[in-house]
Structure formats: structure tokens, C-alpha cells
Amino acid sequence: MDFLSRCIEDSRAFVVAGQESRTDENRSFEFAQFKDRPVSSNQAAAFFSHTGRLAPVACLLVFALVGLGVGSAWAEPSAGADRAAYLIQPGDVLGVSVWREDGLQQEVLVRPDGGISFPLVGEVRAAGQSVPQVAEEISKKLAKFIPDPVVNVTLLQLQGNQVYVIGKVNRPGNFTVTRQLDVLQALSMAGGMSAFADDKNILVLRRGANGQQSAHRFNYRQVEQGEALEQNIHLEPGDVVVVP
């Protein structure tokens, strides 16, 4: 028997017990219409309300949630639940601490080569890893010295997560990114394009993990008109937007 059915059965018993102490015969027939047959949550709630009796609080909450469709909302993951975790970049600042080990608490800067140093652990590769992955790696190395270490890693500064906008824009420079950013948003952060910009031939330069650089074209005129929107790509750390 599932939980909702048990609630209904318990509520029936509760109402029967209450009716034994009531003298109002005009209400006694009402329970009979629910006896020995399935009862929906709406019918049960209506019955409790009409008879003036209060069902157990937990059951009423279940009826309310079922009626509002909350169960289906709980079952569905949020739209952003599968968003990729942030990957640490050179220049980011991490806070690393070990529970109950006061001497093992430090702020560490991710070096240009992507590594960090931590007492007892030595070198750990941080760039390109998520925060939980770095915590797990440090914990594995600390286990040689501390039984079952509990390591906490936090991202204190996103100095490595930067994009660059150069060329004929009003405020060229580098911009620290704290959320996903596309080309249009980057141009907006740079104050927009100047009057003489060639907005049909904007380039996004990106350097891959192998060191090779690629170029992605961006035609502002097309995107402005709702065309070829696939050009408005999400930028990655280190991307350079060039406005000729």
C-alpha cells in the first residue's frame, strides 16, 4: 500500500472515530459514500472540510501537494542542472584547508603552468580541473600522512577567467568573467563598437589545449537581425575578440 493510500485509510478511521462521538445524524451518511471504494485526494479533502473534522496533518499536506502538482516538479531536474562545472584557470586564487589541521590552511595562486603547491602534498595540477577534483587529489596525497583527511577547496578569486576585447571598441581591455559570456555581451562590456568598426568581420581568437589557435567569425549585422545566431558563441577563458 503506497503512502497516499495509507493516508486515506488512516483518515477514514480518524473520521469514523470522530463520528462516534457526534450526535449530528445528518452527517453520518457522508462517510458511507467513501466506504469500501477508492477515494481520490480531492474527494477526501472535500469530505474532511464538509464534516468539520481535521485529518492528520501529514495527510492533508500530501493531499495539498498532490493537488498542486508539486510531486511532478520535484521529479524534474532544473534546466541548469547539467551545466558544466567551472574549470580552474591560471591566475585563479584557491583557498585550501584541512579539517582539524590548523597548519594546513592556505590561499594558493594557480601558477601560469597550471600547478599549485601545498604543504605535505607538494605539486598538484589545478588548471583544467574542477574544484572537487582538486580537493580529491589533495586528499589522496595527504592520506599518506593524515588518516582520512577532510579537504575543503574554495574558489576565492576568478582572476584567471578573463576574456579580451581589442580593436575599434570604446573600452578595449581584459574583462574578468564570473558567468557564461557570449560575443554580444563581451562587446557590450567593452562599451560597444566605434563608428568606424567593421562589424561584419569580427573575429574570436581561441587557443586550444594543444596550443593551436583558431578563429571564429562574427557578423554583428546578421546577429542583430536575428540571423545566423550560432555565431554568437559562448566565450572561453583567454578568448580574444578582435573588432577591425
N, C-alpha and C positions, 0 to 999 in steps of 0.2 A: 504494500500500500504506500503510495507516494505521500509527500508531506502535505499537499493541498487536500487530499482525500482524508488524511488523518485529522486535519483541522476541521473539516466539515463534520466528521463523525463526532469529534470532541465537542463541537459546538452544538450538535443535536442533543447530546447528553446534557450539556450545560442548560439548554433551553428546557428540556424535559424536567430537570431538577427544579428549575425556577418556576415552571408551570404548576408543579405540585403544591407550591406554596401560594398560588394566586387563586383568587375567587372569581375572577372575571371569566365567565364561561364563554363570552363572545370571542375570546381569543384562542380557546382551546382547540378549535377545529383547524387552526392555521398550521400547526406543526404536522398534522396528519397528511397534508398535501406534499410534504417533503419526505415522509417516512417510506422506507424501502424502495427508494428510487434515486438515481443520480441527481445531484443538486449542483448547479453552477455557482461560481463565486458571487455573481451578481444577484442570483436568487437568494443566496444565504445572507448577503449583506442587507438586502431589502427586508428580509424576514426579521433580522435582528433589530433593524431600525423601527419596524412597524410594531413589534411586540414590546418595545421599550427595554429590551434586555441587552446587556453588553456581552458580546462573545469574548473569549480570551484575547488579550491584546495582540499577541503574536499572530493569531489567525486573521484578525482584522487587517493587520499590516500586510499580510500575504495577499488578502483579497484586494486591497488597495493597489499593491504593486502589480498584480496580475491585470487589474482593470486598466492601469495606466500604461501597460506595456513595457514596464521597466525591465523585465527579465530579458526581453529581446535586445534592449540597449546594452545590458551588461554583457551579453554574449558576443557583441560585435566589437572588434578592436577599433581603436580610434584611427582616423585617417593617417595620422603621422606616426603610427606605432612602428612602422617598418623603416623609418628614416635611418640612414646610415649614421653610425657613431662618428663623432669628431675624431680625426686623426691628428695626433700631436705633430707640431712643426718646429723646426729650429727657431730659436728665439722665444718660444713659449717658456713660462715660468711655472714649475710644478711645486706643490707642497707635499712632502713625503714624511709620514710619521708612522711609528710602530707602537702599538698599544702597550702600555706599561713599560716602555723603554724611553725614558726622558732624553737620553743621549742620542737617540735616533730620530730626531725631528729636524728637518732642514727644508729650506727653499732652494730648489736647484734650477739652474738655467739650462735649457736644451741647447747644446752647442751647435755650431754650423754643420758639424759632421753627423748630427742627429743623436749623439750619445749624452748620457748624464753619468755623474759619479755619486756614489752613496757609500757611507761607512760600512765596512764588513762585506759589502756586496761587490764593490768595485765598479766596473763599467756595465751599463745597461743601455741597450738600444731603445730609444724612446720615439724618435721621429718615425712617422708612418704607423705608429701603434695607437690603439685607443687607451684611455686612462685605465680601465680594468685590466687590460693586457699588461701594462707596465707594472701595476700593483701585483699581478700574479707572478711576473718574472722576478721582481724583487723578493717576494715571499719565498719563492723556490730557492733562491740563493741564500737567503737568511736562515733557512731551515737547517743549514749545516751548523749554525751557531746558536740559534734560539728555537726551542721546541714550539711547533705550531704558531709561528708569528702571525699576527694580525696587522696587515699593512694597509694604510689608507693613503691614497694618492688623489690630490685635488688639483684642478687646473686654476692657477691663480691669475695668470695674465696670458692673453692671446696675442702676444707681440709677434709671433711667427705667422699668424694667419692674416696676411696682407695681400692686397692687390694694388696694381699701379695703373694710373691713367695719365698718359702723356700726349703731347701734341696740341692741337688747337681746341683746347677747352679752357674754361675760365679759371679753374683752380686745379692745375695739374699737381700730381703728387702721389704719395702712397697712403692707403687707407686701411686701417685695421678693421677686419670684418668679424662681427660677432654672431652672424646668422648667414643663411644662404643668400647669395647676391647674384643677380644676373647683370647682363651688359647694360641694359637701360638704367638700372638702379645705380650702377657704378658711374655712368655718365652724369646722372643726377647729383651724386655725391661730389663730383668734380665741377659742379656749378653749370653744367650744360656746355654745349659746343659754342665756339665763337662764330661770328657772322661769316667768316671765310673758310670754315671747315668743310671738307669733302665728306659729307655724311653718308655717301653711298659706298664708300670704300674703307670703312673702319676695320681694323684687324685686332684679333685677340691672339696674342702670342702665348704659347704654353709649352713648358719644358717637361717632358715625361720622365719617368723613373730611370730610363736608360740614358738621360742627358740630351736626347734629341728634341729639337724644338719644332713645334707645328704651328700653323697659322689658321685661324678660323675667321672667315669673312662675316661682316655685319653691315647690312644695308639699313640704315636708320629710316630712310624714306619708306621702304617696304613694310618694316615693322610698325611704323607709325600708322600705316593704313590697314593694319591687321593682316598683312600678307607675310608668308614665309617666316612665321613666328618661331620656327625651330632654330633660327639664327640667334635668338635671344637666350643663349646658353647660360647655365649656372657657372660662375667663375670658381676657380680653384686657387688655393694659396700660391702666390707667386705669379699669377697671370698678369699680363701687361696688355692694357687696352690702348691701342695706338690710333689717334684721330688725326689723319693727314690734313 
